[in-house]
Amino acid sequence: MTPAADLAAELLIHVARLAQAGGDHRLTPAQWTALRFFARANRLSRTPSAFSAFHATTRGTASQTVKSLVAMGLLERHRNEADGRSIRFELTEEGRATLGRDPLKALADRIGDLPEARRTALLGALKALTGTLALGQDMPLFGTCADCAHCDVPMGGAPAFCRCAEATLLASDMDELCIEFAPRGGSSADRRATG
């Protein structure tokens, strides 16, 4: 590594810690990450195993984090309508209100203050780093349906269709995180199955 790369890596970690220092101290950084994930994930990815993959942690640890948020009244369990064996989680009204006090808001505001070209470059660099690290560590990629190779968007305003989940996508699904994400133009080797 070069000294500049070392410094950039340290600064990323430092920025993350600074951003987590504020806000509601009832929640741990892992609980905040889970709350954000369940708020941003599409309906097919709101599961403890998807959160486990996103947070790069064990399923047991992820399940404990989710259970703690349910006990706090911030998440609630729902049976999957299509498959009664699986469970998905949704934010409660209190969970949405808590997310309104997210300590990452200060960081998002500072990023929003950057000139557009710097914001665009930062987002592009972070997406590239996330993808490279995930692939290098044999972890799944996450992205949105709007950017996914599995998503067919027909002309004429018809609903989009996910070939992977074999499901029609709602307009609200298009900008939500999905565990089955595959970058457009990428090969199957560009992503990992979550198993």
Backbone hydrogen bonds, N-H to C=O, Kabsch-Sander energy under -0.5 kcal/mol:
donor,donor_aa,acceptor,acceptor_aa,energy
6,D,2,T,-2.5
7,L,3,P,-2.5
8,A,4,A,-2.4
9,A,5,A,-2.3
10,E,6,D,-2.4
11,L,7,L,-2.7
12,L,8,A,-2.2
13,I,9,A,-1.9
14,H,10,E,-2.6
15,V,11,L,-3.0
16,A,12,L,-2.1
17,R,13,I,-2.2
18,L,14,H,-2.6
19,A,15,V,-2.5
20,Q,16,A,-1.6
21,A,17,R,-0.7
21,A,18,L,-0.9
22,G,19,A,-0.5
24,D,101,R,-0.7
25,H,23,G,-0.6
27,L,24,D,-1.1
32,W,28,T,-2.4
33,T,29,P,-2.3
34,A,30,A,-2.2
35,L,31,Q,-2.6
36,R,32,W,-2.6
37,F,33,T,-2.6
38,F,34,A,-2.8
39,A,35,L,-1.4
40,R,36,R,-1.8
41,A,37,F,-2.4
42,N,177,L,-3.3
45,S,42,N,-2.0
46,R,42,N,-0.5
47,T,45,S,-1.9
51,F,47,T,-2.4
52,S,48,P,-2.6
53,A,49,S,-2.0
54,F,50,A,-2.5
55,H,51,F,-2.9
56,A,52,S,-0.6
56,A,53,A,-0.5
57,T,52,S,-2.2
62,A,58,T,-2.4
63,S,59,R,-2.7
64,Q,60,G,-2.2
65,T,61,T,-2.1
66,V,62,A,-2.6
67,K,63,S,-2.8
68,S,64,Q,-2.1
69,L,65,T,-1.6
70,V,66,V,-2.0
71,A,67,K,-2.6
72,M,68,S,-1.5
73,G,70,V,-1.5
74,L,69,L,-2.7
75,L,69,L,-1.2
76,E,90,E,-2.4
78,H,88,R,-2.4
80,N,83,D,-0.5
80,N,86,S,-2.8
86,S,83,D,-1.8
88,R,78,H,-2.9
89,F,46,R,-2.2
90,E,76,E,-2.2
92,T,74,L,-2.0
96,R,92,T,-2.4
97,A,93,E,-2.3
98,T,94,E,-2.6
99,L,95,G,-2.4
100,G,96,R,-1.1
101,R,98,T,-2.2
102,D,99,L,-1.6
105,K,102,D,-1.8
106,A,103,P,-0.7
107,L,103,P,-0.5
108,A,104,L,-2.9
109,D,105,K,-2.7
110,R,106,A,-1.9
111,I,107,L,-2.6
112,G,108,A,-2.5
113,D,109,D,-1.2
114,L,110,R,-0.5
114,L,111,I,-1.3
118,R,115,P,-0.6
119,R,115,P,-2.3
120,T,116,E,-2.7
121,A,117,A,-2.2
122,L,118,R,-2.7
123,L,119,R,-2.7
124,G,120,T,-2.4
125,A,121,A,-2.6
126,L,122,L,-2.7
127,K,123,L,-2.4
128,A,124,G,-2.2
129,L,125,A,-2.6
130,T,126,L,-2.6
131,G,127,K,-2.4
132,T,128,A,-2.5
133,L,129,L,-2.8
134,A,130,T,-2.6
135,L,131,G,-2.4
136,G,132,T,-2.4
137,Q,133,L,-1.6
138,D,135,L,-1.3
139,M,134,A,-3.4
143,G,178,C,-1.0
145,C,173,D,-0.7
145,C,176,E,-0.9
146,A,174,M,-2.6
147,D,144,T,-1.3
148,C,145,C,-1.6
149,A,182,A,-3.4
151,C,148,C,-1.1
152,D,150,H,-0.5
152,D,161,F,-2.9
153,V,151,C,-0.6
157,G,154,P,-0.6
158,A,155,M,-0.6
160,A,169,L,-0.5
161,F,152,D,-2.3
162,C,167,A,-3.0
163,R,150,H,-2.7
163,R,161,F,-0.7
166,E,162,C,-1.2
167,A,162,C,-1.5
169,L,160,A,-2.9
173,D,170,L,-1.1
174,M,170,L,-0.8
174,M,171,A,-0.8
175,D,172,S,-0.5
176,E,173,D,-1.9
177,L,40,R,-2.5
178,C,143,G,-2.1
181,F,178,C,-1.0
184,R,147,D,-1.2
186,G,183,P,-1.9
190,D,187,S,-2.1
191,R,188,S,-1.1
